[in-house]
């Protein structure tokens, strides 16, 4: 089905106000769904599932079919960009991605034709979803932001303190800036490719943006994001971009909005909505920020938490979402309860 301007989420990204607000959930395609687990078993591995267009399209649509959410976000992974840049990516159950650590920029693949070829399965999956998706629902693409991808690539895996990337940045600022530039170029082209394949909007995940000194946040999070936004808009002036600098300080969130040019700001669970609506209401669309553990808890705790988010965001452009992703052990009934409560809001 062709994309449409009737999608509620696209109206909100354009500055409109919808009641009830549009709702989608980070990691809405995931292990909490039995149909996802069955597909994962059929695929044999997470990476195979993500890089096989038919599997990725099916996983993308599963939560739409079950819950009728307002947006489908492509089932993929942030590690596709390191893969395009030449890294061999593997996944260990319960551990996450692993790859050979990168210590110099010269080892990275810079040929955009190679990037496009290696990322072609992602774009084909988007085209498959676009053809099947109800036109009243938006289709979202995404990518990891340069800083977060750099932390994985420098360390060779996820880490709690992002030590390898920080040390590189402190010891060799010019070399690390060049590293972020190459990653950012690939991210920008990947987002442009997704928009060309049918995505209505894209989200940049900077999952490891917390715990950075102010100057490092400016250089490693804000500046690379601004360059990506500018590059995407040169190719796609109408592009809608959601930024998610997870765990940033309140001052960091303000700088991110003021300097990057994103259309929407996704908030983590710790951000006070009273502050966010006062600072950003009317300036940028707000997305978030229900605690995923409240969703896991369900019942009255979930009801109260959802009501708080809805009450705090009345009258401003708001996309209902979580402060991070759906936890694998979340009961499906709790997601259904969440969607029903949001949809009943007036």
C-alpha positions as CSV (number, residue, x, y, z in Angstrom):
1,X,0.0,0.0,0.0
2,X,1.3,3.5,-0.8
3,X,2.4,5.7,2.0
4,X,-0.3,8.2,3.2
5,X,-0.4,11.5,5.0
6,X,-3.3,10.2,7.0
7,X,-1.1,8.5,9.6
8,X,-1.6,10.1,13.0
9,X,2.1,9.8,13.8
10,X,3.1,11.8,10.8
11,X,0.7,14.6,11.7
12,X,2.3,14.7,15.2
13,X,5.8,14.7,13.8
14,X,4.7,17.7,11.7
15,X,3.7,19.6,14.9
16,X,0.0,18.5,15.1
17,X,-1.7,17.4,18.3
18,X,-3.7,14.2,18.4
19,X,-5.9,12.8,21.2
20,X,-5.5,10.0,21.8
21,X,-1.8,10.3,20.8
22,X,-0.3,7.8,18.3
23,X,1.4,4.9,20.0
24,X,4.3,2.6,19.0
25,X,6.8,0.9,21.2
26,X,10.6,0.4,21.0
27,X,11.3,-3.3,20.6
28,X,7.6,-3.9,19.8
29,X,8.8,-6.8,17.7
30,X,10.4,-9.1,20.2
31,X,10.6,-12.2,22.3
32,X,7.5,-11.4,24.4
33,X,5.5,-12.4,21.3
34,X,5.0,-16.2,20.6
35,X,4.8,-15.5,16.9
36,X,8.2,-13.8,17.1
37,X,9.8,-16.7,19.0
38,X,8.4,-19.1,16.4
39,X,9.9,-17.0,13.5
40,X,13.2,-16.7,15.3
41,X,13.4,-20.5,15.7
42,X,12.6,-20.9,12.0
43,X,15.3,-18.4,11.0
44,X,17.9,-20.1,13.2
45,X,19.6,-16.9,14.4
46,X,18.8,-13.2,15.2
47,X,21.2,-12.0,12.5
48,X,19.7,-14.3,9.8
49,X,16.3,-13.1,10.8
50,X,17.2,-9.5,10.5
51,X,19.0,-9.9,7.2
52,X,16.4,-12.0,5.5
53,X,13.9,-9.6,4.0
54,X,10.9,-11.9,4.3
55,X,11.6,-12.7,7.9
56,X,12.3,-9.1,8.8
57,X,9.1,-7.9,7.2
58,X,7.1,-10.6,9.0
59,X,8.6,-9.6,12.4
60,X,7.9,-5.9,11.7
61,X,4.2,-6.5,11.0
62,X,3.6,-9.0,13.9
63,X,2.9,-6.4,16.6
64,X,0.8,-4.3,14.2
65,X,-1.4,-7.3,13.5
66,X,-1.7,-8.2,17.2
67,X,-2.1,-4.7,18.8
68,X,-3.0,-2.3,15.9
69,X,-0.2,0.1,16.8
70,X,0.0,3.4,14.9
71,X,3.5,2.7,13.5
72,X,5.6,-0.2,12.4
73,X,9.3,0.1,13.0
74,X,11.5,-2.1,10.8
75,X,12.8,-5.2,12.5
76,X,16.6,-4.7,12.0
77,X,19.6,-4.0,14.2
78,X,22.0,-1.1,14.8
79,X,24.9,-3.4,14.0
80,X,24.1,-3.4,10.2
81,X,26.1,-0.2,9.9
82,X,29.3,-1.7,11.4
83,X,28.6,-4.7,9.1
84,X,28.5,-2.3,6.1
85,X,31.7,-0.7,7.3
86,X,33.5,-4.1,7.1
87,X,33.0,-5.6,10.6
88,X,31.9,-9.3,10.9
89,X,29.1,-9.3,13.4
90,X,28.0,-12.2,15.5
91,X,25.5,-12.6,18.3
92,X,25.7,-14.7,21.4
93,X,22.4,-15.5,23.2
94,X,22.1,-13.4,26.3
95,X,25.3,-11.5,25.6
96,X,24.6,-9.4,22.5
97,X,26.7,-8.5,19.5
98,X,30.4,-9.1,19.2
99,X,32.9,-8.0,16.5
100,X,36.6,-7.5,16.1
101,X,37.6,-4.2,17.8
102,X,38.4,-1.3,15.5
103,X,41.4,0.8,16.4
104,X,42.1,2.9,13.3
105,X,39.9,4.6,10.7
106,X,41.9,3.2,7.8
107,X,40.4,-0.3,8.3
108,X,36.8,0.9,7.6
109,X,35.0,0.4,4.3
110,X,34.3,3.8,2.7
111,X,32.8,2.8,-0.7
112,X,29.1,3.8,-0.6
113,X,28.4,1.2,-3.3
114,X,29.6,-1.5,-0.9
115,X,27.4,-0.1,1.9
116,X,24.4,-0.1,-0.4
117,X,25.0,-3.7,-1.5
118,X,25.5,-5.0,2.0
119,X,22.5,-3.1,3.3
120,X,20.2,-4.1,0.4
121,X,18.3,-6.7,2.5
122,X,17.2,-4.0,4.9
123,X,15.7,-1.9,2.1
124,X,14.0,-4.9,0.5
125,X,12.4,-5.7,3.9
126,X,11.1,-2.1,4.1
127,X,9.6,-2.4,0.6
128,X,7.9,-5.6,1.6
129,X,6.4,-4.0,4.7
130,X,5.4,-0.9,2.8
131,X,3.4,-3.0,0.3
132,X,1.5,-4.8,3.2
133,X,1.1,-2.0,5.7
134,X,-2.3,-0.3,6.3
135,X,-1.9,3.2,4.9
136,X,-3.2,4.8,8.2
137,X,-0.1,3.5,9.9
138,X,3.4,5.0,9.6
139,X,6.5,3.0,8.7
140,X,9.7,3.8,10.6
141,X,13.3,3.1,9.8
142,X,16.2,3.6,12.2
143,X,19.9,3.5,12.8
144,X,22.4,3.6,15.6
145,X,24.0,7.0,16.2
146,X,27.8,7.4,15.6
147,X,28.7,7.6,19.3
148,X,26.9,4.4,20.2
149,X,28.2,2.5,17.2
150,X,31.7,3.7,18.0
151,X,31.4,2.3,21.5
152,X,30.6,-1.1,20.1
153,X,33.2,-1.0,17.4
154,X,36.1,0.2,19.5
155,X,35.3,-2.3,22.3
156,X,34.2,-5.2,20.1
157,X,31.1,-5.6,22.2
158,X,28.8,-3.6,24.5
159,X,30.3,-2.2,27.7
160,X,29.1,-0.5,30.8
161,X,31.6,2.4,30.7
162,X,32.4,2.7,27.0
163,X,36.0,2.7,28.0
164,X,37.7,1.9,24.7
165,X,35.8,4.6,22.7
166,X,36.4,7.2,25.5
167,X,40.1,6.4,25.6
168,X,40.4,6.7,21.9
169,X,38.5,10.0,22.0
170,X,40.7,11.4,24.8
171,X,44.1,10.2,23.5
172,X,43.5,10.8,19.8
173,X,40.8,13.5,19.3
174,X,41.4,14.0,15.6
175,X,41.5,10.3,14.8
176,X,38.4,9.6,16.8
177,X,36.6,12.5,15.1
178,X,37.5,11.0,11.8
179,X,36.1,7.6,13.1
180,X,32.8,9.3,14.0
181,X,32.7,11.0,10.6
182,X,33.0,7.8,8.6
183,X,30.4,6.1,10.8
184,X,28.1,9.1,10.4
185,X,28.5,9.1,6.7
186,X,27.3,5.5,6.5
187,X,24.5,6.2,9.0
188,X,23.3,9.1,6.9
189,X,23.3,7.1,3.7
190,X,21.5,4.2,5.5
191,X,18.8,6.5,6.7
192,X,18.4,8.0,3.2
193,X,18.2,4.5,1.8
194,X,15.5,3.5,4.2
195,X,13.5,6.7,3.4
196,X,13.9,5.8,-0.3
197,X,12.6,2.3,0.3
198,X,9.4,3.4,1.9
199,X,10.1,4.6,5.5
200,X,7.9,7.6,6.5
201,X,10.3,8.7,9.2
202,X,13.5,7.5,10.9
203,X,14.9,7.3,14.5
204,X,18.5,7.7,15.6
205,X,19.3,5.6,18.7
206,X,22.1,6.9,20.8
207,X,21.7,4.3,23.5
208,X,25.0,5.0,25.3
209,X,24.7,8.8,25.4
210,X,24.7,8.9,29.2
211,X,27.6,9.6,31.5
212,X,29.5,11.8,29.1
213,X,31.2,15.1,30.2
214,X,29.5,18.1,28.6
215,X,32.2,18.8,26.1
216,X,32.3,15.1,25.0
217,X,28.5,15.0,24.7
218,X,28.8,18.0,22.4
219,X,31.5,16.5,20.2
220,X,30.5,12.9,20.2
221,X,26.7,13.0,20.3
222,X,25.4,16.4,19.3
223,X,27.8,17.3,16.4
224,X,27.6,13.9,14.6
225,X,23.8,13.9,14.9
226,X,23.6,17.4,13.4
227,X,25.8,16.3,10.5
228,X,23.6,13.3,9.8
229,X,20.4,15.4,10.0
230,X,21.8,17.9,7.6
231,X,23.0,15.2,5.2
232,X,19.7,13.4,5.2
233,X,17.8,16.7,4.7
234,X,20.0,17.6,1.7
235,X,18.8,14.4,0.0
236,X,15.3,14.3,1.6
237,X,14.2,17.8,2.6
238,X,10.9,16.5,3.9
239,X,12.5,13.8,6.1
240,X,11.2,13.4,9.6
241,X,13.8,12.4,12.1
242,X,13.4,11.3,15.8
243,X,16.5,11.6,18.0
244,X,17.0,9.5,21.1
245,X,20.1,10.5,23.2
246,X,19.2,8.0,25.9
247,X,20.3,9.0,29.4
248,X,21.4,12.5,28.5
249,X,21.4,15.2,31.2
250,X,18.5,17.7,31.1
251,X,20.9,20.3,29.8
252,X,22.2,17.7,27.3
253,X,18.6,17.1,26.0
254,X,18.2,20.9,25.6
255,X,21.5,21.2,23.6
256,X,20.5,18.2,21.5
257,X,17.2,19.8,20.4
258,X,18.6,23.3,19.9
259,X,21.6,22.2,17.8
260,X,20.7,19.0,15.8
261,X,17.5,20.0,14.0
262,X,15.6,16.8,14.9
263,X,11.8,16.8,14.5
264,X,11.1,14.8,17.6
265,X,12.9,14.0,20.9
266,X,12.5,10.6,22.4
267,X,12.8,10.7,26.2
268,X,14.2,8.1,28.5
269,X,12.2,7.1,31.6
270,X,14.1,9.4,34.0
271,X,13.2,12.7,32.3
272,X,10.5,14.6,34.2
273,X,7.6,15.2,31.8
274,X,6.7,18.4,33.6
275,X,10.1,19.8,32.7
276,X,10.1,18.4,29.2
277,X,6.7,19.8,28.3
278,X,7.7,23.2,29.6
279,X,11.0,23.3,27.8
280,X,10.0,21.6,24.5
281,X,6.2,21.8,24.2
282,X,5.4,23.4,20.9
283,X,9.1,23.5,19.8
284,X,9.6,19.8,19.0
285,X,7.5,16.7,19.2
286,X,8.0,14.7,22.4
287,X,8.1,10.9,22.4
288,X,8.0,8.6,25.4
289,X,8.5,7.9,28.2
290,X,6.7,5.1,30.0
291,X,9.0,3.0,32.2
292,X,9.3,-0.5,30.5
293,X,9.2,-2.0,34.0
294,X,5.8,-0.4,34.7
295,X,4.7,-2.2,31.5
296,X,6.2,-5.4,32.9
297,X,4.3,-4.9,36.2
298,X,0.9,-4.3,34.6
299,X,-2.2,-3.7,36.7
300,X,-2.8,-0.6,38.7
301,X,0.9,0.4,38.5
302,X,0.8,0.4,34.7
303,X,-2.6,2.2,34.7
304,X,-1.2,5.0,36.9
305,X,2.0,5.4,35.0
306,X,0.2,5.6,31.6
307,X,-2.3,8.2,33.0
308,X,0.6,10.3,34.2
309,X,2.2,10.4,30.7
310,X,-1.1,11.1,29.1
311,X,-2.0,13.9,31.5
312,X,1.4,15.5,31.3
313,X,1.4,15.7,27.5
314,X,-2.1,17.0,26.8
315,X,-2.1,19.8,24.3
316,X,1.3,19.3,22.9
317,X,2.6,17.1,20.0
318,X,3.3,13.8,21.6
319,X,4.0,10.2,20.5
320,X,3.3,7.6,23.2
321,X,6.2,5.3,23.7
322,X,8.5,3.8,26.3
323,X,11.6,5.2,27.8
324,X,13.5,2.2,26.3
325,X,12.4,-1.1,24.8
326,X,9.8,-3.7,25.7
327,X,11.4,-6.2,28.0
328,X,11.4,-9.8,26.7
329,X,9.5,-11.1,29.8
330,X,6.6,-8.6,29.4
331,X,3.2,-10.3,29.3
332,X,1.3,-9.6,26.0
333,X,-1.8,-8.8,28.1
334,X,0.0,-5.8,29.6
335,X,0.8,-4.4,26.1
336,X,-2.9,-4.9,25.2
337,X,-3.8,-3.1,28.4
338,X,-1.5,-0.2,27.6
339,X,-2.8,0.2,24.0
340,X,-6.4,0.1,25.2
341,X,-5.8,2.8,27.9
342,X,-4.0,5.1,25.5
343,X,-6.7,4.7,22.8
344,X,-9.4,5.5,25.3
345,X,-7.8,8.9,26.2
346,X,-9.7,12.0,25.2
